[in-house]
Amino acid sequence: MDFERPVEAVIPGAIGRLLAALARVDTELPISTLASVAGVGRTRASGLVSQLHQLGLVDRRDIGRITMVSLARDSAAGDLIDRLAHLRTVVIDQLRDLAAKIKPAPLVLAVYGSFARGEAGAECDIDVLAVRAPDGDSEQWAASLTTFATRARRLTGNPVQILDYDLRELRRKAGSRATLGKDFWDALRRDCIVLAGASVDSILAGDHVASR
């Protein structure tokens, strides 16, 4: 899935661009502004907005000679467009539900990289850091991670890549004394979104429960 432009990915062309532009704002837009933001000609945008209004996707009202337009979020179809536009947030919530089923419970399970930054296109992987407690059951952990990756792949439509460490390995590679790959670990710690467990910083500092 293209998480950077999900509406345009599902609804290609001018209609998708108009709906995506409306979904990004919570206020009305003059149709001329909407056309400019969406990269659609003013005349064409006006005709398409009329069609979308008839379908109940768009609200419009005229103020003198100016037509104001907004996404009809209180309609079923408009709500679906809004949810599609914010698909990354919806997916993060569902990934958290999947992460809660991992056994033994991870010290950290976090997404990082382009998906975490909101820059993941259709060809991007979903990058995940998984950290196991040193005394966690390794076979159960491996099976749980495999299940998580399979379900996350199905959920997102994107390949899932898991960076799997136990706590000792993570501290050796990403701790304050580590120098190899420092830029990578700094970026990961800055951008990651925690799905389960604690933050990377807190477990590197020793603020964690040893086993669960």
Protein Blocks (a to p, Z undefined) as FASTA:
>chain_A
ZZklmmlmmmgcjklmmmmmmmmpcbdcdfklmmmmnopafklmmmmmmmmmmnopaccd
dehjaccddddfkbmklmmmmmmmmmmmmmmmmmmmmmmmpccddfbdcdehjllnopac
fkbccdddddddfkbcfklmmmmmmmmmmmmmmmnopacddddddfklmmmmmmmkbmgh
klmmmmmmmmpccfbhcdfklmmnopacfbZZ
